[in-house]
Amino acid sequence: MGKSGQLYFDFDTYLRQGEPSQREKAIVWGTAIGLQKVDGLETSAYLQQTALKNIEGEITIDEAKELVNAYYISRQAHNEDNEDKEEADRVAANIAKLLSSNTLAFSFFGYTQVHRNIFEGVFKHAGQIRDYDITKREWVLRGDTVNYMYAADLQRAVEYDLEQERMFDYGGLSSDEIIRHVSRFTANLWQIHAFCEGNTRTTAVFVIQYLRSMGFSVNNEIFARHSWYFRNAMVRYVYKNNEGVMPEPKFLERFFSNMLLGEQWDLRNRYLVINPPAEYAEQPRLYTPTSTINTPASTPTSTTNTPTSSQDTEPVPPQVSGDMFHTDNKNIRKIVNILGQESLSIKEMMNAVGLKDRKNFIEYSLTPAISTGFVRMLYPDSPRHPKQKYLLTVKGIGLYNQLNNYPEQIPNKSRTNDITKIGTKKEFNKKENE
């Protein structure tokens, strides 16, 4: 194994054995490095060594970014390979910094700002939309191109898609329906191709941040290992031709199913090619009975997709434990049921559950509900805002709908009895303890 490969193996070690903060940083860096592959770029050994220092806590993410920038400023020799490495290293460091924060402006400006932040110091046109029309020959389309948006319509198209998404109601949707909608939103935004370069990397980072803002636990490692598949899956989602080939959503939906639901589809590009050889006509769903499903309430871990046999191509029945809304935490379920469609203060929530110890409520109920993505602040940038209240995320709404409308989808160990009739706090506590 080469030096670069050994360093990547070290990232895996942190994913398996590191402290929680180290695992989070390793996932961030793995994603930032992996996303360079969508443009055929590889990061340098120096970048990976710098990333390891950040994971170990020796330097901050800002210091890591500055070290990478200084490294290339000091270099005298330049050739094509060095230029590719420089782009990959600078962009990876910028993405790592972006993914280390939880801020997102869900707007045309916010989308272009993500591009600017990613490609700052790399492209002169960072943050600017393209002003010319494009075509791109795609390997998975056997040399054909996707029809991208005309340059004159780019801003209007992005604004329209973001506004439609902002108005979309996720309430009442199943996990599969959410996967289908997220896939459609992502593919449509990508097809606009607002930027002349770096469009896929920008879309990936923007979508990761958006899903986080809705409360979903995003397994970024999927992007780290399968970024090229992600791009090709979007190509297949939007492509059609005059010979009967129609848009095919399933490949991108399977990518998001792996990322959000912990499913194990074989994410290799050979299955995405139009008119593939017979042996690649069906994309297998890999399944290892002893593996742990990556539920959104837990910290994402490294998963090795190993089929049980060479003929393992049959779909695995869905498992409730992999549902993105599931939690066994009774305190979280209580808060979710109390909030419903409302926004409440800490005092109002405590009154509803009959608790008086504010510290205890925050530590054992509210903080877990926020950290696992079920509840969010009304004023997230100002935690001590005098009018601070709390409301459900999209993920929280999903759990609320399951608890109240679809109790048959909840495992027996976390099912409540006749939860739709819960009214007073006395009744609520009684039901939860049955």
ABEGO torsion letter per residue (X at the ends): XBAAAAAAAAAAAAAAABBAAAAAAAAAAAAAAAAAAAAGBBBBAAAAAAAAAAAAGABBAAAAAAAAAAAAAABABBBAAAAAAAAAAAAAAAAAAAAABABBBBBAAAAAAAAAAAABGABAABGBBBABBBBBBBAAAGGBBBBBBBAAAAAAAAAAAAAAAAABBABGBBAAAAAAAAAAAAAAAAAAGABABGAAAAAAAAAAAAAAAAGBBBBAAAAAAAAAAAAAAAAAAABBBAAGBBBBAAAAAAAAAAAAAGBBBBBBAAAABBGBBAAAABBBBBBBAABBBBBAABBBBBBBBBBABAABABBBBBBAAABAABBABAAAAAAAAAAEABBBBAAAAAAAAGBABAAAAAAAAAAAAAAAGABBBABAABAABAABBBBBBAAAAAAAAAAAABAAABBAAABBBGAAABABAAAAAAAAAX
